[in-house]
Structures are given as structure tokens and as C-alpha cells.
Amino acid sequence: MNRSSGLDDAALREELSVFGLSDTEIDTYLALLSLGEATTRAIAEAADVSQRGVYGIAERLERRGLVRVKKHASPTTISALPPEEAMQNLSTRIESITPSLKERFDDSTEQAPEIRIIKSRETALKRMRTALSEAEVEALVAVPEHVYPEIEAELKDAAARGVFIFLLLGEMDEVDDDTHEFADVADAVRYWDASLPFLYTVDDKSAMIGDPHVLELPHNDKDAVTVTQNHLAGSVLGMYLSAYWPASKLQYVTDPDPLPASYDWFREAVFHAFLHRQAGTDLWADVVTESGEEFFGKIIDIRQAFVEPASNDYTLETSLVLETLDGEVSFGGPGAFIEDHRAERVTLRANP
């Protein structure tokens, strides 16, 4: 038979070994392909293996979907499946495990921190747009006012998905009282007439911070840094909320969500709780903690610096205090260590 159009024997054996076949299994399988169907004795002679060994090898090849063992025949015979069918069996098995393998790979990819220097305006904007498009729960953004139109569409899309958004615009003079242009863009918008570093943080997972002039020209000697690691992204977020956000001036704030309202993102829950308190709402809350404990009570204290007047005692303090049947209980978000509990889900209510 002319095999010049296919792999030579050495290459064929190497490819089969990729599927985990041992040398004797490959010898037996290739012998079977030549014989089509044969007794264990004939296969043993053709493959140069013991007849007893053929039985075990045939069972392993059958489990891989390469051969069929006819145990009820006398004597027992073994047949090779058509190669197209055998390869389809292998392909189906590979496809069946691919999602699980991909999930493990994605998990490891997410855990691997990335730090990258960005010098191109185009790359910086592309990174920011992509991050906003992928945001699931929160996005905090600071950009020069003239850059805002270039990310407005992504901000609107994120807001429409329910993403909690703070927007800070730099190099912006005081504007008119008409703030409706921000109603479908962000939950709160502030402005600063001076230049400030541009940055974003998304879902506490990724962030970018850089010189504002990176966004001035396609290429210049300024740069930005992107990070994809919780602690590093958290440092950028902390700078945003502790330094730039409180030093700027409020331009727009959304209306509080209709009650009852449930939140899986703690900062958003605190933000809307404070807006309701400003509106004079007698506010109660159900809280489920990270450990699964459930609490219910009247909100007697809200500590935050998202909206004036700030009510926290120290930088970045964000918490709720409930009067429960067991007394006063305080709740913080992920990573909180001063409060009594870390909240995982908060439901705000107007009535007990």
C-alpha cells in the first residue's frame, strides 16, 4: 500500500503517543488497522506481544474508542474501528473536557497579576474602554474633561447594565446647573478645575493610573501603568477616594434607588443608604454577611465620604451600623477589619 501521502511510521507513532498510547498499545493498534478484525492469537503474532497481553491492551484501546472487542465470539476477536470514527471518538472526548480545562486556565489567568507600562494615547483609551465594557459592578473613572466624550458611550452602556459609577472630570471649569446630561452616565459626577492624574478602577480587579498628558498626544514621553491584581487595584482606588474625590466639587448625584433595594456591592449600598437618609427616609436593612449570618435592624449610622457632608471618622471608612435585637452591629465591605462583620448582601427598606 502506498503511504507516501501520509506520515511515515515514526511520525505516526509519535502522534499516537500524544493520546497517551504506550509503545505496545501503538504496536497492537497499528497491527489491528492492518488486520481489520482478528483473533487475539493473530494480533499477538502481528504485534509481537503476548496473547495474554493482547487482552489487556485491547480493553484499554476499547475504552479510548479505537477498537471493538467481541467477547462473545469464539474465539474472541478484536476489530479496529474505522479511523474516521475512532478519531471522532477522541475528538468528542477532548471537546467534553475542554470547558473544564478552560475554566481552570481562566482562573489561573485571573490570579496572575499584570503590570504594564502604557505610553500610547490610543492604547490607554482602548484599555479604558475595554475595562468599562467588561465592568460588572463598579467603575471609578477620572479623566480630563476633554477626554470624556471619547468614553461617554462606554460609560452609558455600563450604567445601563447597572454598574455603579463615579466619574471625576479634571481641567473643567464650573458648569451650568443643568446636570441632566449625566443622568444616564454615572451615579455621581465631580469636577476639578486643575489637572489631575487620569485613572480608572473596575470591580476592584483592574486599574490604570497615569499622567494626564498621556491622553494629549498619540505619542509622548508620559506614561500610564495598568494593573490587574486586587491589592494593586485597591491602592489606586484608595488614592481616588481619599485624595481626588473629596477634594473636587460635586456636579451631579443620582436619585436614591426606589425601596426596597438589594445590593451585592457594599459601597453602592452605603451610597444609596446615605442618599435616602438625606431625603429623610427612616431606613432599615437586612444584611447577609460573608459567613452567611443574617441581621436585621434600623440603620442608625452611615459612615462615608462619597457625598457631602462626609460622615466617616477616618479616610476610606465605609460602613453601616444597625440597631438589632442584639444591640448595635457594624458592617463593612470586603476586607473590612474594624467593623463587626463583612457584608455580602444588603437590602434597604423604608419600613421594618
N, C-alpha and C positions, 0 to 999 in steps of 0.2 A: 504494500500500500504506500502511495506517495504522500509523505508528511511534510514535504518541503515548504508548504504554505503555512504550517503551524509552528509551534515551539518544538525545539529539539528535546530529547528525553531529559537532559539535565535541567533545562529551563522549566519543563513541565513539572518535574519532581519538586523543584524549588517553589513553584507557585502553589502546588498542592500542600506543601508543608505549611504554607501561610494559614491554612484552615485547621492546623493542629494535627495533621496526619503524621504518624511516625513513619520511618523508612519501611518497616514491614507492612504497615497498612497501605502505603503507597504501592509497594510491590504487589500486594494482593488485589488492590483496586485496579491497577493497570492490567494485571493478568485477567481479571474479570471482564474488563472492557474488550479485551481481545477475544475472550471465550464467549461472551454474551451470557450464557447460562451453563453451569457445570456443577458436577458433584464436588464435594469437599476434597476428594482424593485428586481429581483432575486439577483443581485450583492449587492444591498444595504442591503438586509437581510443577505446575507452570510458574508459581511464585517462589518456589524453592523455600517453602516454610513447612512446618509440620502440619499434619492433618488436624491434630488436636488444636493447634494454634489458629487454624483457619476458622474454627467455630467462634472463638472469642473475637477475632478480628472482624468477622462478618457481622456480629451483633453490634459492634461499635460503628461500623460503616452504615448499618441499617439505621441506627439512631441518628446518624448525620443525614439521612435521607439520600444515600448514594446507591444502596443496593437493597434487594428484597430477598429474605431468607424463607425458603419454602420448606418448613419443618415437617409438614405432613406428607411430603413426598418421600418415597422410599426408593433409593436412598435420598437423603436431604440434598437439595440443590440450592444454589445461590445464583441470582441473576443481577446484572448491573442495570440500574435504571437508565433510560435514555439520558445522555448528558444534559440535554436541554431541561429535562425535568429535575435532574439532580442539582444542577446549578440554580434552578428556580427555588428549590427547597432551601439551599444555602442562603440565597438572596432574601427569602422570606424571613428566615431566622435572624439575619443581620438587621433587616428592617424592623423586626419586632423589638430588638434591644436598643435600637438607635435612640428613641426618645429618652430612655433611662440614662444612657451614656451621655446624651446631650445635656440632660438636667444636671448630672454631676459635673460636667465640664463647665456649664454656665455658672454653677455655684462656686467653683474654684476661680473662675474668671472674675466674678463679682468680688471675691475676697482678696484678689491680688491688687494691691494699691498701685495707682498710676500717678506719676508726677511728670508733667510735660511742660516745657517752655514754649510759648507761642509768641511769635514775632510778627505775624501777618494779620492785618486787619480782617481780611477775608476769612482766615481760619478762626480767628477769635469770634467773629459774628456767627460763623457756621456752628461752632461749638455751642454757643449760647442758644441759638435757635434749636439745635438738636436737643439740648438739655431741657428746654422749655417744652418741646414737643413730647418728650418722654416723661415729663413730670407727672407724678401720680397724686401727691397730696399737698406739696408745698413748694413754692418758688419765691425766693427773695432776690430782687434784682436792683442794682444801682448802675445807671448809665448816664452819660451826658445827655442833656435834653435833645440835642440834635440827632442822636442815635435812636431815640425812642421810636420814630416811625418805622425803622427797619426791623424792629422786633414786636411791633404792635399786634400783628396778625397772630404770632405765636402766643402772645400773652392772652389775647381774646380767646383763642382756641383752648388754652389751658384753663382759663376762667370758666368757659362753657362746660368743661369736664368736671368742674367742681374743685379745681386746685386752689388752695389758699395762697394768695399772692400779696406781697408787699413790694411796692415799686418806689424807688428813690431816684429823682431826676436831678442831676448836677448841672451847673452852669445855666441856671434857669432863674430869670427874674420873676418877681411876684406876678401872678396871673390874675385874670378876672375871676369873679366869684362863681361864674358858670363852670361847674365841675362835672357836668353830665357826660363829658367825653371820656371820663374814666370809669363810668358805672359798669361797663362790661369788660373792664381790663384788669382791675385789681380790687382787693378788699380795702386797701389803704394806700394812699399816694402821698409822698412828701417831696419837698424840693429844697435845693441848696443853691444859692447864687454863685458859689465858688466851685472850683474844680475839685473833684474827689476821685479816688480810685474807682474804676468800674469793677463790678463783681457780680456774681450770682452764686446762690447755693440752691440745690434741688434735693428735696426729700432727705436731707441730712446725709446724702451719699456722695454727691459730687459738687464741686465748686470750682470757680475761677476767680482770680483777682489779678489786677494789673494796672499799669499806668494808664490814665485816661487817654493819653496821646497815642496809644496803640490803635485807637479807633479813629484817628485823624487821617492817616495816610495809608495807602496799601502796604508800604514797607517803610520802616523807620528803625531807629536804634532803641526804641522802647519795647518792653515785652510784658507778657502776662504768664501766669502759672495756672495750670489746671491740675486738680487732684481728684482722685476717686477713692477715698478712704474716709471712714466715718469720723475719726478723730481730727484729721486734717480739714475736712469739710466743716466740722464743728468749730474749728478755730476761725475760719473765715466767717461763719455765721455769727459767732460771738463778737467779732470785730464790727460786723454790720449792725447788730442790735445794740451793742453797748456804746459805740462811738458815733457812727454816722447817723443812724436813725433818730436818736433823741436830740441830736444837735441840729437837725433840719426842721423845716416848717411844714405843718400839716396842710395839704392841699385838698384831699378828698378822703372820706371814710364811708364805707358802705352802711346800709341799714342793718340792724341786727336780724338774724335769721328768725323766721316765724317759729313759735314754740308749739309743741316740744320739738327739740332738735338734738340729734345724736352725732357725736364726733369720735372718730378714731385717732384724730391728730390733736394732741393736747393743747398746743399753742392756739389752734383755731378755737377750741372750746373756751379757753380763757379770754380770748379776744372778744368773742360774741357774748360771753357772760358779762364782761365789763360794759359792753355797749348796752346790754339790757339793764344793767344797774344804773347807768347814766340816764336811761329812759324812765327810771323809777319802778322797774319791774321787781316784784317780790319773788326772788328766784330760788328754786330748789334744784337739786341734781341727784341723779343716780350715777354712781361711779363703780366701774369694774376695774380691779387692779390687775397688774401683771401676774399675780399669783392666783387670780380667779376669785378673790374675795369681793363681795358686793356691799356697797354702802349707800345709804340714802339720807338726805338731810337738807336743811336750809343752808344756802350759801351765805356765810357771814363775813367772809373776807376774800378779796380778789387782789392778788399781787402781780403787777405787770407794768411794762413801760412801753406798750405798743401805742397807746392813745393817752393824751393828756386828760386829766392830771395823772402822772405816774404814781403808782401806789406800792411799788416794791421797796424793800428795805436795803437791798444790795443789787449790784449790777447783774442783770440776766435773771433775777428771781422771777419765776413764773409759776404761780400756784393758786390753788383753790382751797379754802377752808370751809368745812361743813360742820354744822351743829347736828350731830347724830344722837341716837339713843344712848350711845356710849361716850358722849361728850364731843369735844372739838377734835376733828381729824383733818390733817392737811394732806394735800395731794400735789405731786409734781409730775412732770413728764418723764420720758425715758432718760435714764442716767441721773435722775434726781437723788440726792443723798441727805438733804436737810429735812425734807418733808417726811411725814409718817409712811406714805405709800406712793408708789408709782402708778399712775392711772393709765389704763389701756383703752378704756372707752368711757365717755361722759355723755349723759343725756340731760339736757337742761329743760326744766319745766317751770311754768308760771304758777302752778298750784301743786300742793303736796298730793 
